[in-house]
Amino acid sequence: MITRKGIAIPEKFARTLGTDARALAIFEAMRPSCQNRYVKWVSEAKREETKARRLKKVNEMILDYGRRHPNRRSPP
């Protein structure tokens, strides 16, 4: 999957984002540098257990980003 802004998203990350429409909307509204940070944070984990744990937490972190930056996110 590739975002509108050209950021390549790994399949597992995309599936995780797809489970929460609000998190996906906030992610799409982020600056490309912010999107990259989230993708790298998950992708650069060396152990599969770490990746799985980060994937579980990523939607929560994106929703928190939306609360902290309300004028950057798309309307729900």
N, C-alpha and C positions, 0 to 999 in steps of 0.2 A: 504494500500500500504506500502511496505517496500523497502527502498533503497538498493542499492548494498552493502552498508556499514552497513546494519542492523537497520537503523533508521525507526521506525514506524511513518507513516505519516497519520494523520486523513483524512477522505474522502474529506471534503470540502477543505482542504489545497491542497490535491493532484489534485483536479479539478481545483483549481486556478492556480497551477503550470502548469497543462496541457494546459492552454490557451496560453502559451508563450513558445515555444520550446527552445528559447535561455536561458530564465530564468531557465527552467528545467535542461538544460545542465550545467549551472553554479552551480545550487544547487547540482547536482550529483557529481560535481568535488570538492565541498567543503569538508573540514575535517568534520568528524562526530560531533565534538564538535560544529562547526558552524551550521551544519544542525540542531542539537538539539536546539540551541538557537532560531533559527527562528521558529521551531515547537512549542517550549514552549511559545514563545512570543505570538503566536496566540492562542494556546490552553488554556493558563492560564487566559485569559480574563474572567471576571465573567459575564458581561452582553453580551447578544447576539449582541447588537448594537456595542459594542466595538470589538467583534470578527469579525463582518462584516466589520468594518472600517479597522481593521488590515489585513484582507484577501485582501481587495482592494489595500492595500499599499505594501504587501509582494513581489510581482513581481518586483515592482519598486526598492525596497530595495535590492533584489537579483541582479538585473541588475547593480545597483550602486556598490555592492560588486565586481562584475565582472570587472568593470572599475577600481576599486581601487587595485585589485589583479589580474592583467592580466595573470600572469604566473600560476595561480591556476585554471583557468577555462578551460573547454574543448573547442576545436575550434568550432565556430558557424556552 
